[in-house]
Amino acid sequence: YGVFLQFTDRGHIFVQVHLAETTKPSMGEETHLKEGSGVEVKLSDSQFHTLSGYKAADGRNSCKNFKVQIGNEEFRSDEDTCGIVTVIVIVEDTGTGIPLQIQKHVFTPFMQGDSSTSRNYGGTGIGLSITKCLVELMGGQITFISEPQIGSTFRFTSVLRPCVNCPRNDLERLLPEGLPTGLNEMKAIVVDGKPVRGVVTKYQLQRLGILVDLASAIKGCLRSGTEKQPDMILVEKDSWISIENGSSLKQLLDLKQSSVTSEMPKMILLAASITKAESLKAKYVGFCYTIMKPLRARMVVTYLQEVMAMGSKRRQGKGSSFLHDLLCGKHILVIDDNNVNRIVATAALKKFGAVVECAESCKAALSLLKLPHKFDACFMVIQIPEMDGFEATRLIRDMESEENRQRMKDISTCEAVECHLPVLAMTADVFHATYEECVKHGMDGYVSKPFEDEILYQTLTKFFEP
């Protein structure tokens, strides 16, 4: 499903996984007939309490019901005693939806909607047909609800047996319960104007032993009088800068300067992307850290341990260790026509354990990037003689697209991995080289010059795992 993220301009794609017993439908809600009936169904009124705030096809995925599902850990079916678990997976996508007259055919190979939809997004190919076969082989069923111009929600079940031979060290590596967090019983408030997303963040923090409350706005997060303050307040970036919370910048400044409490909770920003200007403003108003999303258990633990333990001196001697974990052994190509800049960038990356190679022009870089190549990422300046960084990136993506097409043709390449080299612009002009401009030309983002440890880490953590 992730392949369709490239077509998502707004709204959301939301994937849930539950034990089937925790997803009992609410009374009064009608369910869609299996495989689509071509008949419009009456859906519950979800008040748009969804991940993105946009209306979704299946009202059962409202914030209220989602809270019930993830909070319900009391259900234990008779299947448990037999070593069998039934899992339900829900994939909710806002968008064009499926026309009613087409719905009964969606599991037919190479089925298309109308011509405009197929032209923009493609038809279903054989993906849904294969999915249906796989689900049935796993003893499950697949159903869906779709509303034109609203979106679609697919659900499938699978009957599974717990892994009995999984090595313990693998479990400790995969499960956050195996992390020695030291965060147990700490109190946090998550500020998010989108309730479903807030519940997801709350659940992720609760698994680390943190006691979490939700709030839709920053105002009112601090306790009054002698009541114990939360240890940390985590704020979603779009909630911080949204119209509804437009005065939150002033609220944070007032909180810093007020005597309401002798000790302010640690203010932490949650962001999927952030510009240099936004990062500076966040620091100015009191955010001590920005955690980049998606949230990964080990990364969150590392951040929070540092924030809670180090106070105002948390960055001393620590930032480099995070970057070293990310970059150690990674092959990085640096493209810059200025020799001094190449030397500075090379030294900055090598100190974190990266293996760095340089090119003084984009044409020279393209010869190094002919597939297959050894590089894990590429840093390039945008304005460079003969061929600029945007044009070079386009040619890199063309080479990758051709390679990916060839891999798809090769039936023997069962575990073919899509070629995609992270390409990051290096520039001091952060207002000109915006994130959107870089992405439009095929880049994955940019880093400002000179490199700052925190910004560099926030950028690279999207591509590398420590």
C-alpha positions as a Markdown table, in Angstrom:
| # | Residue | x | y | z |
|---|---|---|---|---|
| 1 | Tyr | 0.0 | 0.0 | 0.0 |
| 2 | Gly | 2.9 | 2.3 | 0.6 |
| 3 | Val | 3.5 | 2.7 | -3.1 |
| 4 | Phe | 0.4 | 4.9 | -3.3 |
| 5 | Leu | 1.8 | 7.4 | -0.9 |
| 6 | Gln | 3.3 | 9.2 | -3.9 |
| 7 | Phe | -0.3 | 10.0 | -5.0 |
| 8 | Thr | -1.4 | 11.3 | -1.6 |
| 9 | Asp | -1.5 | 15.2 | -1.7 |
| 10 | Arg | -3.8 | 15.4 | 1.4 |
| 11 | Gly | -5.8 | 13.1 | 3.7 |
| 12 | His | -4.2 | 10.0 | 5.1 |
| 13 | Ile | -3.4 | 6.3 | 4.7 |
| 14 | Phe | -3.9 | 4.6 | 8.1 |
| 15 | Val | -3.0 | 1.0 | 8.8 |
| 16 | Gln | -4.3 | -0.7 | 12.0 |
| 17 | Val | -3.6 | -4.2 | 13.2 |
| 18 | His | -5.7 | -5.7 | 16.0 |
| 19 | Leu | -6.7 | -9.0 | 17.5 |
| 20 | Ala | -10.0 | -9.7 | 15.8 |
| 21 | Glu | -11.8 | -10.0 | 19.2 |
| 22 | Thr | -11.1 | -6.3 | 20.0 |
| 23 | Thr | -12.8 | -4.9 | 16.9 |
| 24 | Lys | -16.4 | -5.8 | 17.6 |
| 25 | Pro | -18.7 | -3.4 | 15.6 |
| 26 | Ser | -20.8 | -0.8 | 17.4 |
| 27 | Met | -24.6 | -1.2 | 17.5 |
| 28 | Gly | -26.5 | 0.5 | 14.7 |
| 29 | Glu | -23.6 | 0.4 | 12.2 |
| 30 | Glu | -24.1 | -1.4 | 9.0 |
| 31 | Thr | -21.2 | -3.3 | 7.4 |
| 32 | His | -20.6 | -3.6 | 3.7 |
| 33 | Leu | -21.3 | -6.9 | 2.0 |
| 34 | Lys | -18.3 | -9.0 | 1.3 |
| 35 | Glu | -16.3 | -7.9 | -1.9 |
| 36 | Gly | -18.7 | -5.0 | -2.4 |
| 37 | Ser | -22.3 | -5.1 | -3.4 |
| 38 | Gly | -22.7 | -2.2 | -5.7 |
| 39 | Val | -25.3 | -0.8 | -3.2 |
| 40 | Glu | -24.6 | 2.3 | -1.3 |
| 41 | Val | -24.6 | 1.7 | 2.4 |
| 42 | Lys | -25.5 | 3.9 | 5.4 |
| 43 | Leu | -22.4 | 4.8 | 7.3 |
| 44 | Ser | -22.1 | 6.0 | 10.9 |
| 45 | Asp | -21.4 | 9.7 | 11.5 |
| 46 | Ser | -17.8 | 9.8 | 12.5 |
| 47 | Gln | -17.7 | 13.6 | 12.8 |
| 48 | Phe | -14.5 | 13.4 | 10.7 |
| 49 | His | -12.5 | 12.4 | 13.8 |
| 50 | Thr | -9.9 | 10.7 | 11.7 |
| 51 | Leu | -6.2 | 10.7 | 11.4 |
| 52 | Ser | -6.1 | 13.7 | 9.0 |
| 53 | Gly | -9.4 | 15.3 | 9.8 |
| 54 | Tyr | -10.8 | 14.3 | 6.4 |
| 55 | Lys | -13.9 | 12.2 | 6.1 |
| 56 | Ala | -13.2 | 8.5 | 5.8 |
| 57 | Ala | -15.4 | 5.8 | 4.2 |
| 58 | Asp | -15.8 | 3.6 | 7.3 |
| 59 | Gly | -17.2 | 5.5 | 10.3 |
| 60 | Arg | -16.2 | 2.7 | 12.6 |
| 61 | Asn | -12.6 | 3.9 | 12.4 |
| 62 | Ser | -13.4 | 7.1 | 14.4 |
| 63 | Cys | -11.2 | 8.2 | 17.2 |
| 64 | Lys | -13.7 | 6.9 | 19.8 |
| 65 | Asn | -13.8 | 3.4 | 18.5 |
| 66 | Phe | -10.0 | 3.3 | 17.9 |
| 67 | Lys | -9.4 | 4.2 | 21.5 |
| 68 | Val | -11.6 | 1.3 | 22.6 |
| 69 | Gln | -9.8 | -1.1 | 20.3 |
| 70 | Ile | -6.2 | -0.3 | 21.3 |
| 71 | Gly | -7.1 | 0.0 | 24.9 |
| 72 | Asn | -8.9 | -3.3 | 25.1 |
| 73 | Glu | -6.5 | -5.9 | 26.3 |
| 74 | Glu | -9.0 | -8.0 | 28.3 |
| 75 | Phe | -10.3 | -10.1 | 25.4 |
| 76 | Arg | -9.0 | -13.6 | 25.4 |
| 77 | Ser | -10.7 | -16.0 | 23.0 |
| 78 | Asp | -10.9 | -19.8 | 23.2 |
| 79 | Glu | -8.5 | -19.8 | 20.2 |
| 80 | Asp | -5.8 | -18.6 | 22.5 |
| 81 | Thr | -5.7 | -21.9 | 24.4 |
| 82 | Cys | -5.2 | -23.7 | 21.1 |
| 83 | Gly | -2.3 | -21.6 | 20.1 |
| 84 | Ile | -4.2 | -19.8 | 17.3 |
| 85 | Val | -4.6 | -16.0 | 17.0 |
| 86 | Thr | -7.0 | -14.3 | 14.5 |
| 87 | Val | -5.6 | -10.9 | 13.5 |
| 88 | Ile | -7.6 | -8.2 | 11.6 |
| 89 | Val | -5.7 | -5.6 | 9.5 |
| 90 | Ile | -7.5 | -2.4 | 8.4 |
| 91 | Val | -6.2 | -0.1 | 5.7 |
| 92 | Glu | -8.0 | 3.2 | 5.5 |
| 93 | Asp | -7.3 | 5.5 | 2.5 |
| 94 | Thr | -8.9 | 8.9 | 1.8 |
| 95 | Gly | -9.1 | 9.9 | -1.8 |
| 96 | Thr | -11.1 | 9.2 | -4.9 |
| 97 | Gly | -12.7 | 6.0 | -3.7 |
| 98 | Ile | -14.2 | 3.3 | -5.9 |
| 99 | Pro | -17.3 | 4.0 | -8.1 |
| 100 | Leu | -20.3 | 2.0 | -7.0 |
| 101 | Gln | -20.7 | 0.2 | -10.3 |
| 102 | Ile | -17.1 | -1.0 | -10.2 |
| 103 | Gln | -17.0 | -2.2 | -6.5 |
| 104 | Lys | -18.2 | -5.7 | -7.2 |
| 105 | His | -15.3 | -6.2 | -9.7 |
| 106 | Val | -12.4 | -4.8 | -7.7 |
| 107 | Phe | -10.9 | -8.2 | -7.1 |
| 108 | Thr | -10.9 | -9.0 | -10.8 |
| 109 | Pro | -7.4 | -8.7 | -12.3 |
| 110 | Phe | -6.5 | -5.5 | -14.1 |
| 111 | Met | -9.8 | -3.9 | -13.3 |
| 112 | Gln | -10.0 | -0.1 | -13.7 |
| 113 | Gly | -12.3 | 2.7 | -12.6 |
| 114 | Asp | -13.1 | 5.5 | -15.0 |
| 115 | Ser | -10.5 | 6.6 | -17.5 |
| 116 | Ser | -9.4 | 9.8 | -15.6 |
| 117 | Thr | -8.7 | 7.8 | -12.4 |
| 118 | Ser | -6.8 | 5.1 | -14.3 |
| 119 | Arg | -4.8 | 7.7 | -16.1 |
| 120 | Asn | -3.8 | 9.5 | -12.9 |
| 121 | Tyr | -3.4 | 6.6 | -10.5 |
| 122 | Gly | -3.5 | 3.4 | -12.6 |
| 123 | Gly | -6.0 | 0.6 | -12.3 |
| 124 | Thr | -5.9 | -2.2 | -9.7 |
| 125 | Gly | -3.5 | -4.4 | -11.7 |
| 126 | Ile | -3.5 | -7.8 | -10.1 |
| 127 | Gly | -2.6 | -6.6 | -6.6 |
| 128 | Leu | -6.0 | -7.0 | -5.1 |
| 129 | Ser | -6.6 | -10.3 | -6.8 |
| 130 | Ile | -3.3 | -11.6 | -5.4 |
| 131 | Thr | -4.1 | -10.1 | -2.0 |
| 132 | Lys | -7.5 | -11.9 | -1.9 |
| 133 | Cys | -5.8 | -15.2 | -2.8 |
| 134 | Leu | -3.1 | -14.8 | -0.1 |
| 135 | Val | -5.7 | -13.8 | 2.6 |
| 136 | Glu | -7.8 | -16.9 | 1.8 |
| 137 | Leu | -4.6 | -19.1 | 1.9 |
| 138 | Met | -4.1 | -17.8 | 5.4 |
| 139 | Gly | -7.6 | -18.8 | 6.4 |
| 140 | Gly | -9.0 | -15.2 | 6.4 |
| 141 | Gln | -11.4 | -13.0 | 4.5 |
| 142 | Ile | -11.1 | -9.6 | 2.9 |
| 143 | Thr | -13.9 | -7.0 | 2.7 |
| 144 | Phe | -14.1 | -3.3 | 2.0 |
| 145 | Ile | -16.2 | -0.2 | 2.2 |
| 146 | Ser | -15.7 | 2.6 | -0.4 |
| 147 | Glu | -17.4 | 5.9 | -1.0 |
| 148 | Pro | -16.7 | 7.8 | -4.2 |
| 149 | Gln | -14.7 | 11.0 | -3.6 |
| 150 | Ile | -14.3 | 10.0 | 0.1 |
| 151 | Gly | -12.0 | 7.0 | 0.1 |
| 152 | Ser | -11.9 | 3.3 | 0.8 |
| 153 | Thr | -11.3 | 1.1 | 3.8 |
| 154 | Phe | -10.1 | -2.5 | 3.3 |
| 155 | Arg | -10.2 | -5.1 | 6.1 |
| 156 | Phe | -8.8 | -8.6 | 6.1 |
| 157 | Thr | -8.4 | -11.3 | 8.7 |
| 158 | Ser | -5.6 | -13.9 | 9.1 |
| 159 | Val | -5.4 | -16.9 | 11.3 |
| 160 | Leu | -1.9 | -17.2 | 12.8 |
| 161 | Arg | 0.0 | -19.3 | 15.2 |
| 162 | Pro | 2.4 | -17.7 | 17.7 |
| 163 | Cys | 6.1 | -18.2 | 16.9 |
| 164 | Val | 7.4 | -20.9 | 19.4 |
| 165 | Asn | 11.0 | -21.1 | 18.1 |
| 166 | Cys | 11.8 | -17.4 | 17.9 |
| 167 | Pro | 15.2 | -16.8 | 19.6 |
| 168 | Arg | 14.8 | -14.7 | 22.8 |
| 169 | Asn | 17.4 | -12.2 | 21.7 |
| 170 | Asp | 15.4 | -11.6 | 18.5 |
| 171 | Leu | 12.3 | -10.8 | 20.7 |
| 172 | Glu | 14.3 | -8.4 | 22.8 |
| 173 | Arg | 15.6 | -6.7 | 19.7 |
| 174 | Leu | 12.1 | -6.3 | 18.2 |
| 175 | Leu | 9.9 | -5.5 | 21.2 |
| 176 | Pro | 10.1 | -2.2 | 23.1 |
| 177 | Glu | 9.5 | -4.1 | 26.3 |
| 178 | Gly | 13.1 | -5.3 | 25.9 |
| 179 | Leu | 14.4 | -1.8 | 26.1 |
| 180 | Pro | 15.7 | -0.6 | 29.5 |
| 181 | Thr | 14.0 | 2.8 | 29.2 |
| 182 | Gly | 14.1 | 4.2 | 32.8 |
| 183 | Leu | 11.0 | 6.1 | 31.7 |
| 184 | Asn | 8.5 | 4.1 | 33.8 |
| 185 | Glu | 5.8 | 6.2 | 35.6 |
| 186 | Met | 7.0 | 9.5 | 34.0 |
| 187 | Lys | 4.0 | 11.7 | 33.1 |
| 188 | Ala | 3.6 | 13.2 | 29.6 |
| 189 | Ile | 0.9 | 15.2 | 27.7 |
| 190 | Val | 0.6 | 14.7 | 24.0 |
| 191 | Val | -0.8 | 17.8 | 22.2 |
| 192 | Asp | -2.4 | 16.9 | 18.9 |
| 193 | Gly | -5.5 | 18.5 | 17.2 |
| 194 | Lys | -6.0 | 15.2 | 15.3 |
| 195 | Pro | -7.4 | 12.8 | 17.8 |
| 196 | Val | -6.6 | 9.5 | 16.1 |
| 197 | Arg | -3.0 | 10.4 | 15.5 |
| 198 | Gly | -2.8 | 11.5 | 19.1 |
| 199 | Val | -4.1 | 8.2 | 20.3 |
| 200 | Val | -1.4 | 6.4 | 18.2 |
| 201 | Thr | 1.3 | 8.5 | 19.8 |
| 202 | Lys | -0.1 | 8.0 | 23.2 |
| 203 | Tyr | -0.1 | 4.2 | 22.7 |
| 204 | Gln | 3.5 | 4.2 | 21.5 |
| 205 | Leu | 4.6 | 6.1 | 24.6 |
| 206 | Gln | 2.6 | 4.0 | 26.9 |
| 207 | Arg | 4.4 | 0.9 | 25.7 |
| 208 | Leu | 7.6 | 2.5 | 27.1 |
| 209 | Gly | 6.0 | 2.8 | 30.5 |
| 210 | Ile | 5.1 | 6.5 | 30.3 |
| 211 | Leu | 1.7 | 7.7 | 31.7 |
| 212 | Val | 0.1 | 9.8 | 29.0 |
| 213 | Asp | -2.7 | 12.2 | 28.7 |
| 214 | Leu | -4.0 | 13.8 | 25.5 |
| 215 | Ala | -4.8 | 17.5 | 24.8 |
| 216 | Ser | -6.0 | 19.2 | 21.7 |
| 217 | Ala | -4.2 | 22.5 | 22.5 |
| 218 | Ile | -1.1 | 23.7 | 24.4 |
| 219 | Lys | -3.1 | 26.0 | 26.5 |
| 220 | Gly | -4.1 | 24.4 | 29.8 |
| 221 | Cys | -1.4 | 21.8 | 29.8 |
| 222 | Leu | 0.3 | 23.0 | 32.9 |
| 223 | Arg | -1.2 | 22.2 | 36.3 |
| 224 | Ser | -2.1 | 24.9 | 38.7 |
| 225 | Gly | -1.0 | 25.5 | 42.2 |
| 226 | Thr | 1.0 | 22.7 | 43.9 |
| 227 | Glu | -0.3 | 20.0 | 41.6 |
| 228 | Lys | 2.5 | 17.9 | 40.2 |
| 229 | Gln | 3.5 | 19.0 | 36.7 |
| 230 | Pro | 4.0 | 16.5 | 33.8 |
| 231 | Asp | 7.6 | 15.6 | 33.1 |
| 232 | Met | 7.2 | 16.3 | 29.4 |
| 233 | Ile | 4.8 | 17.8 | 26.9 |
| 234 | Leu | 5.0 | 16.5 | 23.3 |
| 235 | Val | 3.5 | 18.7 | 20.7 |
| 236 | Glu | 2.7 | 17.8 | 17.0 |
| 237 | Lys | 4.2 | 20.4 | 14.7 |
| 238 | Asp | 1.0 | 21.1 | 12.8 |
| 239 | Ser | -0.9 | 21.5 | 16.0 |
| 240 | Trp | 1.6 | 24.1 | 17.2 |
| 241 | Ile | 1.4 | 26.2 | 14.0 |
| 242 | Ser | -2.2 | 25.6 | 13.1 |
| 243 | Ile | -4.9 | 28.3 | 13.1 |
| 244 | Glu | -6.6 | 26.8 | 16.2 |
| 245 | Asn | -3.3 | 27.0 | 18.1 |
| 246 | Gly | -2.1 | 30.2 | 16.5 |
| 247 | Ser | -1.5 | 31.8 | 19.8 |
| 248 | Ser | 0.5 | 28.9 | 21.1 |
| 249 | Leu | 3.9 | 30.6 | 20.4 |
| 250 | Lys | 2.9 | 33.4 | 22.8 |
| 251 | Gln | 1.5 | 30.8 | 25.2 |
| 252 | Leu | 4.9 | 29.0 | 25.4 |
| 253 | Leu | 6.8 | 32.3 | 25.8 |
| 254 | Asp | 4.4 | 33.3 | 28.6 |
| 255 | Leu | 4.8 | 29.9 | 30.3 |
| 256 | Lys | 8.6 | 30.2 | 30.2 |
| 257 | Gln | 8.5 | 33.7 | 31.8 |
| 258 | Ser | 5.7 | 33.0 | 34.3 |
| 259 | Ser | 6.1 | 31.8 | 37.9 |
| 260 | Val | 3.2 | 29.3 | 37.6 |
| 261 | Thr | 5.7 | 26.5 | 38.2 |
| 262 | Ser | 9.2 | 26.4 | 39.5 |
| 263 | Glu | 10.2 | 23.8 | 36.9 |
| 264 | Met | 8.8 | 23.7 | 33.4 |
| 265 | Pro | 8.1 | 20.3 | 31.8 |
| 266 | Lys | 10.4 | 19.4 | 28.9 |
| 267 | Met | 8.8 | 20.7 | 25.7 |
| 268 | Ile | 9.3 | 18.3 | 22.8 |
| 269 | Leu | 8.2 | 18.9 | 19.2 |
| 270 | Leu | 7.0 | 16.0 | 17.0 |
| 271 | Ala | 7.5 | 16.5 | 13.3 |
| 272 | Ala | 7.6 | 14.5 | 10.0 |
| 273 | Ser | 9.6 | 17.3 | 8.4 |
| 274 | Ile | 11.0 | 20.6 | 9.7 |
| 275 | Thr | 12.7 | 23.6 | 8.1 |
| 276 | Lys | 15.7 | 25.4 | 9.5 |
| 277 | Ala | 13.5 | 28.4 | 10.3 |
| 278 | Glu | 10.9 | 26.3 | 12.0 |
| 279 | Ser | 13.6 | 24.6 | 14.1 |
| 280 | Leu | 15.1 | 27.9 | 15.2 |
| 281 | Lys | 11.6 | 29.2 | 16.1 |
| 282 | Ala | 10.9 | 26.0 | 18.1 |
| 283 | Lys | 14.1 | 26.5 | 20.1 |
| 284 | Tyr | 13.2 | 30.1 | 20.7 |
| 285 | Val | 9.8 | 29.4 | 22.2 |
| 286 | Gly | 11.0 | 26.6 | 24.5 |
| 287 | Phe | 11.1 | 23.3 | 22.7 |
| 288 | Cys | 14.3 | 21.6 | 23.9 |
| 289 | Tyr | 14.2 | 18.8 | 21.2 |
| 290 | Thr | 12.5 | 17.8 | 18.0 |
| 291 | Ile | 11.8 | 14.1 | 17.5 |
| 292 | Met | 11.4 | 13.1 | 13.8 |
| 293 | Lys | 8.6 | 10.8 | 12.8 |
| 294 | Pro | 7.9 | 8.0 | 12.2 |
| 295 | Leu | 8.5 | 7.2 | 15.8 |
| 296 | Arg | 10.7 | 4.2 | 16.4 |
| 297 | Ala | 10.9 | 2.8 | 19.9 |
| 298 | Arg | 14.7 | 2.8 | 20.3 |
| 299 | Met | 15.0 | 6.3 | 18.8 |
| 300 | Val | 12.3 | 7.7 | 21.1 |
| 301 | Val | 13.9 | 6.1 | 24.1 |
| 302 | Thr | 17.3 | 7.5 | 23.2 |
| 303 | Tyr | 15.9 | 11.0 | 22.7 |
| 304 | Leu | 13.8 | 11.0 | 25.9 |
| 305 | Gln | 16.6 | 9.6 | 28.1 |
| 306 | Glu | 18.8 | 12.4 | 26.9 |
| 307 | Val | 16.2 | 15.1 | 27.4 |
| 308 | Met | 15.2 | 14.0 | 30.9 |
| 309 | Ala | 18.7 | 13.3 | 32.1 |
| 310 | Met | 20.9 | 16.1 | 30.7 |
| 311 | Gly | 18.7 | 19.2 | 31.0 |
| 312 | Ser | 20.3 | 22.3 | 29.4 |
| 313 | Lys | 23.6 | 20.5 | 28.8 |
| 314 | Arg | 22.1 | 17.6 | 27.1 |
| 315 | Arg | 23.9 | 18.2 | 23.8 |
| 316 | Gln | 27.4 | 18.3 | 25.2 |
| 317 | Gly | 29.2 | 15.2 | 23.9 |
| 318 | Lys | 26.0 | 13.4 | 23.0 |
| 319 | Gly | 25.0 | 14.6 | 19.5 |
| 320 | Ser | 28.0 | 13.1 | 17.9 |
| 321 | Ser | 27.3 | 9.6 | 19.4 |
| 322 | Phe | 23.8 | 9.6 | 17.7 |
| 323 | Leu | 25.2 | 10.6 | 14.4 |
| 324 | His | 28.0 | 8.1 | 14.7 |
| 325 | Asp | 25.5 | 5.3 | 15.1 |
| 326 | Leu | 23.7 | 6.5 | 12.0 |
| 327 | Leu | 26.7 | 7.2 | 9.7 |
| 328 | Cys | 29.3 | 4.7 | 10.8 |
| 329 | Gly | 30.4 | 2.7 | 7.7 |
| 330 | Lys | 27.9 | 4.5 | 5.4 |
| 331 | His | 29.3 | 5.4 | 1.9 |
| 332 | Ile | 28.5 | 9.1 | 1.2 |
| 333 | Leu | 29.1 | 10.9 | -2.1 |
| 334 | Val | 29.7 | 14.7 | -1.7 |
| 335 | Ile | 29.3 | 16.8 | -4.9 |
| 336 | Asp | 30.6 | 20.4 | -4.7 |
| 337 | Asp | 32.6 | 22.5 | -7.2 |
| 338 | Asn | 34.4 | 24.3 | -4.4 |
| 339 | Asn | 37.4 | 22.5 | -3.0 |
| 340 | Val | 37.2 | 24.1 | 0.4 |
| 341 | Asn | 33.6 | 23.1 | 0.8 |
| 342 | Arg | 34.4 | 19.6 | -0.2 |
| 343 | Ile | 37.1 | 19.4 | 2.5 |
| 344 | Val | 34.8 | 20.8 | 5.2 |
| 345 | Ala | 31.9 | 18.5 | 4.3 |
| 346 | Thr | 34.2 | 15.5 | 4.1 |
| 347 | Ala | 35.7 | 16.2 | 7.5 |
| 348 | Ala | 32.3 | 16.8 | 9.1 |
| 349 | Leu | 31.0 | 13.4 | 7.8 |
| 350 | Lys | 34.1 | 11.4 | 8.5 |
| 351 | Lys | 34.2 | 12.3 | 12.1 |
| 352 | Phe | 31.0 | 10.3 | 12.5 |
| 353 | Gly | 32.5 | 7.3 | 10.8 |
| 354 | Ala | 31.2 | 7.8 | 7.3 |
| 355 | Val | 33.3 | 6.7 | 4.2 |
| 356 | Val | 33.3 | 9.8 | 2.0 |
| 357 | Glu | 34.1 | 10.2 | -1.7 |
| 358 | Cys | 33.9 | 13.6 | -3.5 |
| 359 | Ala | 33.1 | 14.8 | -7.0 |
| 360 | Glu | 33.7 | 18.3 | -8.2 |
| 361 | Ser | 30.9 | 18.3 | -10.8 |
| 362 | Cys | 27.6 | 16.6 | -11.4 |
| 363 | Lys | 28.8 | 15.0 | -14.6 |
| 364 | Ala | 31.6 | 13.3 | -12.6 |
| 365 | Ala | 29.2 | 12.2 | -10.0 |
| 366 | Leu | 26.9 | 10.6 | -12.5 |
| 367 | Ser | 29.7 | 8.3 | -13.7 |
| 368 | Leu | 30.2 | 7.3 | -10.1 |
| 369 | Leu | 26.5 | 6.6 | -9.6 |
| 370 | Lys | 26.1 | 4.3 | -12.5 |
| 371 | Leu | 24.3 | 1.2 | -11.2 |
| 372 | Pro | 25.3 | -0.8 | -9.3 |
| 373 | His | 27.1 | 1.6 | -7.1 |
| 374 | Lys | 28.3 | 1.5 | -3.5 |
| 375 | Phe | 26.8 | 4.7 | -2.1 |
| 376 | Asp | 24.2 | 5.0 | 0.7 |
| 377 | Ala | 23.5 | 8.7 | 0.2 |
| 378 | Cys | 24.5 | 11.7 | -1.8 |
| 379 | Phe | 25.0 | 15.3 | -0.7 |
| 380 | Met | 25.1 | 17.8 | -3.5 |
| 381 | Val | 25.1 | 21.6 | -4.0 |
| 382 | Ile | 22.3 | 22.9 | -6.1 |
| 383 | Gln | 24.0 | 25.7 | -8.0 |
| 384 | Ile | 27.0 | 24.2 | -9.8 |
| 385 | Pro | 28.4 | 25.0 | -13.3 |
| 386 | Glu | 27.5 | 22.9 | -16.4 |
| 387 | Met | 24.8 | 20.8 | -14.7 |
| 388 | Asp | 22.9 | 21.9 | -11.6 |
| 389 | Gly | 21.9 | 19.7 | -8.7 |
| 390 | Phe | 18.3 | 19.5 | -9.8 |
| 391 | Glu | 19.1 | 18.3 | -13.3 |
| 392 | Ala | 21.6 | 15.7 | -11.9 |
| 393 | Thr | 19.0 | 14.4 | -9.5 |
| 394 | Arg | 16.5 | 14.0 | -12.4 |
| 395 | Leu | 19.1 | 11.9 | -14.3 |
| 396 | Ile | 19.8 | 9.8 | -11.2 |
| 397 | Arg | 16.1 | 9.1 | -10.8 |
| 398 | Asp | 15.9 | 8.2 | -14.5 |
| 399 | Met | 18.7 | 5.6 | -14.1 |
| 400 | Glu | 17.0 | 4.2 | -11.0 |
| 401 | Ser | 13.6 | 4.0 | -12.8 |
| 402 | Glu | 15.2 | 2.1 | -15.7 |
| 403 | Glu | 17.0 | -0.3 | -13.3 |
| 404 | Asn | 13.7 | -0.9 | -11.4 |
| 405 | Arg | 11.9 | -1.7 | -14.6 |
| 406 | Gln | 14.5 | -4.2 | -15.5 |
| 407 | Arg | 14.3 | -5.8 | -12.1 |
| 408 | Met | 10.6 | -6.2 | -12.4 |
| 409 | Lys | 11.0 | -7.9 | -15.7 |
| 410 | Asp | 13.4 | -10.4 | -14.3 |
| 411 | Ile | 11.1 | -13.0 | -12.7 |
| 412 | Ser | 14.0 | -14.6 | -11.0 |
| 413 | Thr | 14.6 | -11.5 | -8.9 |
| 414 | Cys | 12.1 | -12.6 | -6.2 |
| 415 | Glu | 13.4 | -10.2 | -3.5 |
| 416 | Ala | 14.1 | -7.3 | -5.8 |
| 417 | Val | 14.7 | -4.1 | -3.7 |
| 418 | Glu | 13.7 | -0.8 | -5.4 |
| 419 | Cys | 16.7 | 1.4 | -6.2 |
| 420 | His | 16.4 | 4.8 | -4.5 |
| 421 | Leu | 19.5 | 6.7 | -3.4 |
| 422 | Pro | 18.8 | 9.4 | -0.8 |
| 423 | Val | 19.8 | 12.7 | -2.4 |
| 424 | Leu | 20.1 | 15.7 | -0.2 |
| 425 | Ala | 20.9 | 19.3 | -1.2 |
| 426 | Met | 23.6 | 21.2 | 0.6 |
| 427 | Thr | 22.9 | 24.9 | 0.8 |
| 428 | Ala | 23.3 | 27.9 | 3.0 |
| 429 | Asp | 20.2 | 29.5 | 1.3 |
| 430 | Val | 17.6 | 27.6 | 3.3 |
| 431 | Phe | 14.8 | 29.9 | 2.2 |
| 432 | His | 15.5 | 29.4 | -1.5 |
| 433 | Ala | 16.0 | 25.7 | -1.4 |
| 434 | Thr | 12.8 | 24.8 | 0.4 |
| 435 | Tyr | 11.9 | 21.2 | 1.2 |
| 436 | Glu | 9.1 | 21.4 | -1.3 |
| 437 | Glu | 11.3 | 22.6 | -4.1 |
| 438 | Cys | 13.9 | 19.9 | -3.5 |
| 439 | Val | 11.2 | 17.2 | -3.5 |
| 440 | Lys | 9.7 | 18.5 | -6.7 |
| 441 | His | 13.0 | 17.9 | -8.4 |
| 442 | Gly | 13.3 | 14.4 | -7.0 |
| 443 | Met | 15.5 | 15.1 | -4.0 |
| 444 | Asp | 14.8 | 13.8 | -0.6 |
| 445 | Gly | 15.4 | 17.0 | 1.3 |
| 446 | Tyr | 18.2 | 19.3 | 2.2 |
| 447 | Val | 20.8 | 20.1 | 4.9 |
| 448 | Ser | 22.0 | 23.6 | 5.6 |
| 449 | Lys | 25.7 | 24.6 | 5.5 |
| 450 | Pro | 27.6 | 24.5 | 7.8 |
| 451 | Phe | 26.3 | 21.1 | 9.1 |
| 452 | Glu | 24.6 | 21.2 | 12.5 |
| 453 | Asp | 24.6 | 17.9 | 14.4 |
| 454 | Glu | 20.9 | 18.1 | 15.4 |
| 455 | Ile | 19.6 | 19.1 | 12.0 |
| 456 | Leu | 21.8 | 16.5 | 10.3 |
| 457 | Tyr | 20.6 | 13.8 | 12.6 |
| 458 | Gln | 16.9 | 14.8 | 12.1 |
| 459 | Thr | 17.4 | 14.6 | 8.3 |
| 460 | Leu | 19.4 | 11.3 | 8.2 |
| 461 | Thr | 17.2 | 9.4 | 10.6 |
| 462 | Lys | 14.6 | 9.2 | 7.9 |
| 463 | Phe | 16.9 | 7.1 | 5.8 |
| 464 | Phe | 19.2 | 5.2 | 8.2 |
| 465 | Glu | 18.5 | 3.3 | 11.4 |
| 466 | Pro | 21.1 | 3.3 | 14.2 |
